[in-house]
Amino acid sequence: MRVIITGAASGIGRATAELLAARDGAHRLLLSDRDADGLAAVADAIGDAAATCVADLSDPDCGDAIVAAALAHMGGIDGVVSNAGIISGAPLVEQTIDQFERVYAINTRATWLLAKAAHPYLAASKGAFVATASMSGTQPTPGLGFYSSSKAALIMLIRQLSLEWGPDGIRCNTVSPGPTYTPMTKAGYDDAERRAQRESMIPLQKLGMAEDVANAILFLLGNEAGHISGIDILVDGAMSNNLMPATGGGTGQKASR
């Protein structure tokens, strides 16, 4: 399988690259990120099967550049993992136009640009496109208005692609992580009190790890998901089912109506 992975220098992107390479040595990968040093470290660990393309996904030319690098390395494309993203945290009333445009450019527009550039090659291979969204794309998240809304737009973008590209044999899906321990969230979750508070809200009582999300991505890329398209897989430990406050269940009290 010939796969493009963006945001591959760390976190979910790196875990996806490493798991894919470990499962089948025949895979060839084009890894992209703006972190040149981190990207090189991942590629070196994987070996000759991986090539790199340093790119800033806020650049309107990013899709064409990444796909060109992929074709030069792999000769074709069987799968794309659009994983790169950023967070801009502040109440909406305090945010700026520049922040809005950058968050949407990277979290939403870049996926469309990458998909558009990859389309003819995915059509030729009857391939798969997977984007990393977030549970914040379906649940408003305090202080992350641009992030949440950009991920909501991403989920709908992929659903639209699944509709339009289904006749071409291309499957398009998203995965939506809940609270996940990655380099982007490490600073917050290394605080024991904050981590315990967050884990108490997750029915499985633990944070997700990058590998948990990567495994869902690999499933959607593979033949096992050959008739799955246009869906969003939540990888959140059931947290999205636990957003209402407790109403006395399990205490012998009747819930109020």
C-alpha positions in Angstrom: 0.0 0.0 0.0 1.3 3.5 -1.0 0.1 6.0 1.6 0.5 9.8 2.3 0.4 10.8 5.9 0.4 14.5 7.0 1.3 15.6 10.5 3.6 12.7 10.5 6.4 14.1 12.7 4.7 13.3 16.0 1.5 12.1 17.7 -1.2 10.4 15.8 0.6 10.9 12.4 3.8 9.3 13.7 1.9 6.4 15.3 0.0 5.8 12.1 3.3 5.7 10.1 5.0 3.4 12.5 2.1 1.0 12.9 1.6 0.8 9.1 5.3 0.2 8.5 5.4 -2.5 11.2 2.4 -4.4 9.9 3.6 -4.9 6.4 7.1 -4.2 5.1 5.7 -3.8 1.6 4.1 -0.5 2.4 5.6 2.7 1.0 5.0 6.0 2.8 5.2 9.7 2.0 5.4 11.5 5.3 4.7 15.3 5.5 5.0 17.8 8.2 6.4 21.3 8.8 8.8 19.9 11.5 11.7 18.9 9.3 13.8 17.4 12.1 10.9 15.4 13.6 9.9 14.2 10.2 13.5 13.0 9.4 13.6 11.1 12.7 10.4 9.2 11.9 11.6 8.4 8.3 15.0 7.3 9.5 13.3 4.9 12.0 11.1 3.4 9.3 13.8 3.1 6.7 13.8 3.2 2.9 10.1 2.6 2.6 9.5 6.2 3.8 10.2 9.5 2.1 9.5 13.0 3.4 8.0 16.3 2.2 8.4 19.3 4.4 5.3 21.4 3.9 3.3 24.1 5.6 -0.4 23.1 5.2 -1.5 26.8 5.4 0.2 27.1 1.9 -2.4 27.0 -0.9 0.1 24.9 -2.9 0.5 22.3 -0.2 -1.7 19.6 -1.8 0.1 19.7 -5.2 3.5 19.6 -3.6 2.8 16.7 -1.3 1.1 14.6 -4.1 4.0 15.4 -6.4 6.5 14.1 -3.8 4.4 11.0 -3.2 4.3 10.2 -6.9 8.1 10.6 -7.2 8.6 8.2 -4.3 5.8 5.7 -4.8 4.5 6.0 -8.4 0.9 6.1 -7.2 -1.3 6.5 -4.2 -3.5 3.9 -2.5 -4.4 5.9 0.7 -4.2 9.4 2.2 -4.2 10.2 5.9 -4.9 13.9 6.3 -3.9 14.3 9.9 -2.2 17.6 10.5 -4.0 20.2 12.5 -3.6 23.1 15.0 -5.5 24.5 18.0 -6.1 28.2 18.6 -7.5 28.5 22.1 -9.5 31.6 23.2 -13.2 32.7 23.4 -14.5 33.6 20.0 -15.0 37.2 20.9 -11.2 37.5 21.5 -10.1 35.8 18.3 -8.9 37.6 15.2 -9.4 37.2 11.5 -5.9 36.0 11.0 -6.4 33.3 13.6 -9.6 32.2 12.0 -8.0 32.0 8.5 -5.0 30.0 9.7 -7.0 27.5 11.7 -9.4 26.8 8.8 -6.6 26.8 6.3 -4.8 24.0 8.1 -7.7 22.1 9.7 -10.1 22.2 6.8 -8.8 23.7 3.5 -5.6 21.7 3.4 -7.6 18.5 3.5 -9.6 19.6 0.5 -6.5 20.7 -1.4 -4.7 17.4 -0.6 -7.8 15.4 -1.6 -8.3 17.3 -4.8 -4.6 16.8 -5.9 -4.7 13.1 -5.0 -8.1 12.4 -6.6 -7.0 10.9 -10.0 -4.5 8.6 -8.3 -6.9 7.4 -5.7 -9.5 6.8 -8.4 -7.0 4.7 -10.3 -6.2 2.6 -7.3 -9.8 2.6 -5.8 -8.1 3.9 -2.7 -9.1 5.4 0.7 -8.9 8.9 2.2 -9.0 9.3 6.0 -9.0 12.6 7.8 -8.4 13.2 11.5 -11.3 15.2 12.9 -12.2 15.5 16.6 -15.1 14.9 19.0 -15.0 18.7 19.2 -16.4 18.6 15.6 -19.7 17.4 17.0 -19.5 18.8 20.6 -18.9 22.6 21.2 -15.7 22.9 23.3 -15.2 25.9 25.6 -12.4 28.1 24.5 -11.9 26.2 21.2 -14.5 27.8 18.9 -12.4 28.0 15.8 -11.0 24.5 16.4 -14.4 22.9 17.0 -16.1 24.6 14.0 -13.2 23.8 11.7 -13.4 20.2 12.6 -17.1 20.2 12.1 -16.5 21.6 8.6 -13.9 18.9 8.0 -16.4 16.1 9.0 -18.9 17.4 6.5 -16.2 17.9 3.8 -15.3 14.3 4.0 -19.0 13.2 4.0 -19.4 15.3 0.8 -16.3 13.7 -0.7 -17.7 10.2 0.1 -20.9 11.1 -1.9 -19.1 12.6 -4.8 -16.2 10.2 -5.1 -18.1 7.0 -4.3 -18.7 6.3 -8.0 -14.9 6.6 -8.5 -14.4 3.8 -6.0 -12.8 6.1 -3.4 -13.8 5.6 0.3 -13.7 8.7 2.5 -14.0 8.7 6.2 -12.9 10.5 9.4 -11.8 9.5 12.8 -12.6 11.7 15.8 -10.3 11.4 18.8 -11.5 12.4 22.3 -8.9 13.4 24.9 -5.7 11.9 23.6 -2.1 12.0 25.0 0.1 13.4 22.3 3.0 15.9 22.1 0.3 18.6 21.5 -1.6 17.8 24.7 1.4 16.6 26.8 1.9 19.8 28.8 -1.7 19.7 30.1 -2.0 16.0 30.7 1.4 15.7 32.5 -0.4 17.6 35.3 -1.7 14.7 37.5 -4.7 16.6 38.8 -5.8 17.7 35.4 -5.3 14.3 33.9 -7.3 12.6 36.7 -10.1 15.1 36.3 -10.3 14.5 32.5 -10.1 10.7 32.9 -13.0 10.8 35.4 -15.2 12.1 32.6 -14.3 9.2 30.3 -16.3 6.0 30.8 -13.2 3.9 30.1 -11.4 5.9 32.8 -8.3 6.6 30.7 -6.9 9.0 28.1 -6.6 7.8 24.6 -3.2 7.2 23.2 -2.0 8.1 19.7 -1.9 4.4 18.8 -5.6 4.0 19.6 -6.4 6.6 16.9 -3.9 5.2 14.5 -5.4 1.7 14.7 -8.8 3.2 13.7 -7.1 5.0 10.8 -5.5 1.8 9.7 -8.8 0.0 9.8 -10.4 2.6 7.5 -7.5 2.4 5.1 -7.6 -1.3 4.8 -9.6 -3.9 2.9 -11.5 -4.8 6.1 -13.4 -1.5 5.7 -13.9 -2.0 2.0 -17.7 -1.1 2.1 -17.4 1.7 4.7 -17.5 5.3 3.5 -18.9 8.6 4.7 -18.7 7.8 8.4 -16.9 9.3 11.4 -15.4 6.9 14.0 -15.3 8.3 17.5 -12.2 7.2 19.4 -13.1 8.8 22.7 -13.6 6.0 25.3 -17.3 6.7 25.2 -16.8 10.3 26.5 -19.3 11.7 24.0 -22.0 9.5 25.7 -21.2 11.1 29.1 -21.8 14.8 28.6 -25.0 15.1 30.7 -24.6 15.6 34.4 -25.3 12.7 36.7 -29.0 12.5 37.8 -28.8 10.1 40.6 -28.4 6.9 38.5 -26.8 4.1 40.6 -27.5 5.9 43.9 -31.0 4.6 44.5 -32.5 8.0 43.7 -35.0 8.7 40.9 -33.9 10.9 38.1 -35.9 14.1 37.9 -37.9 14.9 34.8 
